[in-house]
Amino acid sequence: MTNWDTIITTLERWKAAQEPAVTSIALQTKRDPWAVLVSTLISLRTKDAVTLARSKIFLEAAADPVALCAMPEERVAQLIYPAGFYRTKAANLKRIAAILVADYHNHVPDTLEQLLALPGVGRKTANLVLIEAFDKDGICVDVHVHRIANRTGWVATKDPDRTEEMLRRLLPRVYWKRINMLLVLYGQQVCRPVSPLCSSCILRQHCERRGVLRSR
């Protein structure tokens, strides 16, 4: 049986003062929903350093959906470059801003269903916005959470949506909001996709090392 209390406590002690980019933006903007949504969208397929830098620049130019609506799409793309798929993200951000102004009185909605209806917003993005902007329970499963949850043997799934479903069943609700931040940092620094640092892993006794062919 998975000892979630020990796992989360161990990760919390390891984390110290580190924060993923979206969490940093959320804290710096006093959890402004627009800032969190924008930074989360920029973060997709993008390194944290780029996400943090481009999110700050973008938000200085477009502090709310109304400001973004007045901005040409090409300018939006320039502001978020070199984030991955920056042109697609620019188009989605423009469409989202128009929807928020027209349908939500310039506010970001606070339900999973409403967020998922926005262009370019998947479950990962929607859950992270609910957690970081609205302090609502959710489990945000990105590539790191999906990989680590399967590598350790906590779940046995083939896609992030299924991993989220299983973690909702297995993980105590009190840890839902924390699991993403903790595993993202751990996945970036220790439990890497290729050649993870198993020799220095603080979760060794909780890990089955499924699929690990080479480690350090």
Residue, then its C-alpha position, 0 to 999 in steps of 0.5 A: m500500500t502506498n504511504w502517501d503521507t511519507i511520500i509527500t512529507t519527503l518531497e516537501r522537505w526536499k523542495a525547500a524554496q523552489e517553485p515551478a514557473v506558474t506557481s511563481i507567477a501566481l504568487q507574484t500576482k497574488r493569484d490573479p486568474w488571468a496571469v495564472l491562465v496566461s502563464t499556464l498556456i505559455s508553459l506548455r512544451t516550454k522550459d520554466a525559465v522561458t515561461l517565467a520570463r515571457s509571462k512577465i513580459f506578456l502581462e506587462a503588455a496585456a494585464d487583462p483580456v481587454a488589453l489583449c483584445a486590442m493587440p494584433e496577434e503577431r504582437v502576441a506571438q512576439l511577446i511570448y516567443p520563444a515559447g513552444f508553439y508560440r504562434t498557436k498559443a498566440a491565436n488561442l490567447k486572442r480567442i480566449a480573451a475575446i470569449l472572456v470579455a464577451d461571456y465572462h465580464n472580463h473574468v476567468p471562469d472558475t469551473l473545470e467545465q468552463l475552462l475546458a471549453l476555452p480554446g487550447v485549454g486541456r485538463k492539465t491547464a484547467n486543473l492548474v488554473l483551478i489550483e493556483a488561481f482559485d485554490k480549488d482541489g484538482i490534480c494537474v497531471d503533466v508529463h512529469v506527474h504521469r511519468i513518475a506516477n507510472r515509474t514508481g508503480w503508484v499507477a499503471t496508465k498509458d495517458p495523463d488523463r487516465t493517470e489523473e483519474m487513478l490519482r483522484r481515486l488513490l491520492p488523499r484529497v488533502y494532497w491533490k493541489r500539491i502533487n503537481m508542484l512537487l513532482v514537476l520539480y522532482g521530475q526536472q531535477v531528479c526523476r528525469p525522463v532519460s537516465p534518472l538520478c536513482s542513486s540519489c533519489i529520496l523516493r527509492q523505497h517507494c519506487e518500483r523503477r518501472g521502465v528504467l533501463r539506465s540510471r545514475 
